[in-house]
Amino acid sequence: MNKAIEVKSVSKSFGAYQALKSVSFGIGNNEFFTMLGPSGCGKTTLLRMLAGFESPDSGSILLNGEEVVAIPPHKRRVNTVFQSYALFPHMTLEQNVAYGLENLGWEQARIKSRVGEMLERVHMGAMARRKPAQLSGGQRQRIALARALAPEPEVLLLDEPLSALDLKLRQAMRDELRTLQRDTGITFVFVTHDQEEALDMSDRIAVLGGGEVQQIGTPAEIYEEPVNRFVADFVGETNFLDVEVLETAGGQATIRTPFGVALTVPATGHAAKGRATLSVRPEKINLGDQAQGVVFEGRITNKNYMGGYTHYTLDVAGTELRASRRNASREGDTIPLGATVPVGFVAGSARVLAA
Amino acid sequence: MSDTALHATAGTDRAPRPRFWHDLSFWGLLPSRLLMGFALILPIFIIAAVSLATRGAHGGFAWDFNLAGYRQILFNEGWTGELEFTPQYLLIITRTFALAGATTLICLVFAVPVAYFISRQPPGRKAVLVYLVTLPFWVSMILRVYAWMIILGKDGTLPRLLETLGFPAGMSFMFNDGATLTAMVYTAMPLMVLPVFASIEKLDGTLIEASHDLYGNRWVTLRRVILPLTAPGIVAGAILVFVPALGAVLEPTLMGGGKQMMMGSLIQLQFGGGRNWPFGAAIAMALMALVMIFLIFTALRAARREALP
């Protein structure tokens, strides 16, 4: 794979606080790559290093094979969409978009046509002469995108660009961003703490936590095959059960669950005997007549009707489990509170993780 | 209910308009109104009146309408009453504007980096540095100017230092426009640093990063992002420095030796030793008019800058 970016053993401390602990990964050309993690996980620090606003204490960063740690931001063919958009308030939208092109020394005529093209692309052509203060949040967002994409950077960095938008707009912008990425073929590096955003848009996701890369993979790999408790917990909802691994063989583990059932489940990340954690996603747990796979009994102790689906909290021999069930018909939400129902999940949909 | 009925009730129910002395803000603003009236507006009218009066034979003035004060700024009246153009006072006015302008420019060049540096410090140190900038205000201005006389004068700190470095002994840097300018820059500097600091402090740091990100080097970033966005602070600082500098008296008198006069010292001379109150008042009015023109010009420019296309 042709690597747009290579991060090699990058470490960074701010005083006594270690923001990044020898982080390494590669980002392919034309990839929509997301760095996902809670605040303080080091994702923004990494992004700022790619832009050139921070430099690592040790390690190296390669951009298309070229070492860039010593290269200042204005000489890197990388552009950023800032979280606060950072549009120049004293310039019109046109001037904002033209700014990078002027600094690159493009000819006036070429700048003019490129600015027009970019404004059209983000549907802001009619507002070219306005100033940022006259725009709504979503419009500012689009101008920030147009400004960062206009100079045809090798990599576009996006620092939580959707976090300031309202829900509806955010959904629309996700699609728009994805389309822009496909159309332009530019490598996007996207930073977010919103796992849904990450799963929706990315080709690959790096889950960061505690200054380290926890897992890198496609959205489905991250969601369905988390390698540790942190990833399973941070990405999506899940049930953690304290289990005992009795036997492991060929990526499978035979375990004993707290409510007595023994089963064999995938355990790619973890294969040691003894105490471990079993992760089962709520939507993988089926209730009532839908229960299949490993089936046991549980009592409904709480339910939250969400319209499209219902969240149930179950008591299974003293262990709390959460299950969610799609309300597939008008009569979908039929299991009453307090009822004891069959509960089941397919062994292959659960995962054993290190305790 | 019909429209007419509505109007009728509105007419009869309306409470009587409160008299202005029932309004608390009238009493709250009264002291400053009195102060402004008696200490600022009234004296301006008195000076305006004096500028139009006739010079008294032994100082003072007589209430006879006379434009001689204004005429004297540009023309000298000969024994026979003919008017002769004299550039003498025009030179002083020019020097005044040149020195005040130079003071403003030098202050600006020094203040921008200082203000930028302070704005980059952690909050605690920032407060200390801002305090240090204002520290000279705690010492009387005349003492601060005298301090410069001790530094620059004959046998002063600087000449002695230069002497030990092998320069000729007995050099003096006093009694010229350079000395006046030095003291003016020194006394005005905090007035420039503070407003410039306030506007740089307000400047969003990500805009500077955005400029670097979009291939702008330091110079481009300063010229196209930092300066335009801190312009209000720079204009405020320039006004705070330039306007008082036009009326400087102490610096040209003490540092310039009194021979290189500025408008302020010229006015003082007319009310003192020159015993020509109408002429002094006329120069004062002329100075005020020039300042007003400068301020109106700046205000109009600022208004145009604010206006959105």
Interface residues (C-beta under 8 A of the other chain):
Chain A: A51 G52 F53 P72 P73 H74 K75 V78 N79 T80 F82 S84 A86 L87 F88 P89 H90 T92 Y99 G100 N103 L104 R129 K131 A133 Q134 R147 A148 P151
Chain B: D204 T206 L207 E209 A210 S211 H212 D213 L214 Y215 G216 N217 V220 R224 V225 P228 L229 L308 P309
